[in-house]
């Protein structure tokens, strides 16, 4: 089992198991910009690559209001409702 540390509170690591990886990407991919500087640049390039390599996949963009706090509940619900995959862009 892999240990994943939660950056919002590492005093007591939370034990989580990894989700099984799908064999193929299909449906909708959400690109989540966490509002760090240049994160949008990374996601712009990723979106271009996804559209080139997987034209059948729909790509949607989302943004957190700030990188200093977890995503608001309403945003998490929207992602869960509208996307089959979420890619979170981190950059500085």
C-alpha positions as a Markdown table, in Angstrom:
| # | Residue | x | y | z |
|---|---|---|---|---|
| 1 | Unk | 0.0 | 0.0 | 0.0 |
| 2 | Unk | 1.2 | 3.5 | -0.8 |
| 3 | Unk | 1.1 | 6.3 | 1.8 |
| 4 | Unk | -0.2 | 9.6 | 0.4 |
| 5 | Unk | 0.4 | 12.6 | 2.6 |
| 6 | Unk | -2.3 | 15.3 | 2.7 |
| 7 | Unk | -0.6 | 18.7 | 2.4 |
| 8 | Unk | -3.4 | 20.4 | 4.4 |
| 9 | Unk | -2.4 | 18.5 | 7.6 |
| 10 | Unk | 0.6 | 16.2 | 7.8 |
| 11 | Unk | 0.7 | 15.9 | 11.6 |
| 12 | Unk | -1.1 | 12.6 | 11.2 |
| 13 | Unk | -0.8 | 11.0 | 7.7 |
| 14 | Unk | -4.1 | 9.8 | 6.3 |
| 15 | Unk | -3.9 | 6.3 | 4.9 |
| 16 | Unk | -5.5 | 6.1 | 1.4 |
| 17 | Unk | -5.3 | 3.5 | -1.3 |
| 18 | Unk | -4.7 | 4.4 | -4.9 |
| 19 | Unk | -7.6 | 4.1 | -7.3 |
| 20 | Unk | -7.2 | 1.5 | -9.9 |
| 21 | Unk | -6.1 | 3.1 | -13.2 |
| 22 | Unk | -8.4 | 2.8 | -16.1 |
| 23 | Unk | -7.2 | 1.1 | -19.3 |
| 24 | Unk | -8.3 | 4.0 | -21.5 |
| 25 | Unk | -9.3 | 7.7 | -21.1 |
| 26 | Unk | -12.9 | 8.5 | -22.3 |
| 27 | Unk | -15.6 | 10.9 | -21.5 |
| 28 | Unk | -14.8 | 14.2 | -20.0 |
| 29 | Unk | -11.4 | 15.4 | -18.6 |
| 30 | Unk | -11.5 | 18.3 | -16.3 |
| 31 | Unk | -8.4 | 20.5 | -16.0 |
| 32 | Unk | -8.3 | 22.2 | -12.6 |
| 33 | Unk | -6.2 | 25.3 | -12.3 |
| 34 | Unk | -5.5 | 25.9 | -8.6 |
| 35 | Unk | -4.6 | 29.5 | -9.2 |
| 36 | Unk | -0.9 | 29.3 | -8.7 |
| 37 | Unk | 1.2 | 31.5 | -11.0 |
| 38 | Unk | 1.8 | 29.8 | -14.4 |
| 39 | Unk | -0.5 | 26.9 | -13.7 |
| 40 | Unk | -2.7 | 28.0 | -16.6 |
| 41 | Unk | 0.4 | 27.8 | -18.9 |
| 42 | Unk | 0.9 | 24.2 | -18.0 |
| 43 | Unk | -2.8 | 23.4 | -18.4 |
| 44 | Unk | -3.0 | 25.2 | -21.8 |
| 45 | Unk | -0.2 | 23.0 | -23.1 |
| 46 | Unk | -1.8 | 19.9 | -21.6 |
| 47 | Unk | -5.1 | 20.8 | -23.2 |
| 48 | Unk | -3.5 | 21.1 | -26.6 |
| 49 | Unk | -1.9 | 17.6 | -26.2 |
| 50 | Unk | -5.1 | 16.0 | -25.0 |
| 51 | Unk | -7.1 | 17.4 | -27.9 |
| 52 | Unk | -4.4 | 16.2 | -30.4 |
| 53 | Unk | -4.1 | 12.7 | -29.0 |
| 54 | Unk | -7.6 | 12.1 | -27.8 |
| 55 | Unk | -10.0 | 14.1 | -30.0 |
| 56 | Unk | -13.0 | 12.0 | -28.8 |
| 57 | Unk | -12.4 | 13.2 | -25.2 |
| 58 | Unk | -14.2 | 16.4 | -24.0 |
| 59 | Unk | -11.9 | 18.8 | -22.1 |
| 60 | Unk | -13.4 | 21.3 | -19.6 |
| 61 | Unk | -11.5 | 23.9 | -17.6 |
| 62 | Unk | -12.1 | 24.8 | -13.9 |
| 63 | Unk | -10.4 | 27.0 | -11.4 |
| 64 | Unk | -10.1 | 27.2 | -7.7 |
| 65 | Unk | -10.5 | 30.7 | -6.2 |
| 66 | Unk | -7.2 | 30.4 | -4.4 |
| 67 | Unk | -4.4 | 27.9 | -4.0 |
| 68 | Unk | -4.1 | 28.6 | -0.3 |
| 69 | Unk | -7.3 | 26.6 | 0.6 |
| 70 | Unk | -8.9 | 23.4 | -0.5 |
| 71 | Unk | -11.4 | 23.6 | -3.3 |
| 72 | Unk | -14.8 | 24.8 | -2.2 |
| 73 | Unk | -17.4 | 22.0 | -1.8 |
| 74 | Unk | -19.5 | 23.4 | -4.7 |
| 75 | Unk | -16.5 | 23.1 | -7.0 |
| 76 | Unk | -15.8 | 19.6 | -5.9 |
| 77 | Unk | -19.4 | 18.6 | -6.5 |
| 78 | Unk | -19.3 | 20.2 | -10.0 |
| 79 | Unk | -16.1 | 18.3 | -10.9 |
| 80 | Unk | -17.6 | 15.0 | -9.7 |
| 81 | Unk | -20.8 | 15.7 | -11.7 |
| 82 | Unk | -19.2 | 16.9 | -14.9 |
| 83 | Unk | -15.9 | 15.0 | -15.3 |
| 84 | Unk | -14.8 | 11.4 | -15.5 |
| 85 | Unk | -11.1 | 12.4 | -14.9 |
| 86 | Unk | -9.6 | 15.4 | -13.2 |
| 87 | Unk | -6.1 | 16.7 | -13.8 |
| 88 | Unk | -4.9 | 19.4 | -11.3 |
| 89 | Unk | -2.3 | 21.8 | -12.6 |
| 90 | Unk | 0.4 | 22.8 | -10.1 |
| 91 | Unk | 3.1 | 25.3 | -11.2 |
| 92 | Unk | 5.1 | 28.3 | -10.1 |
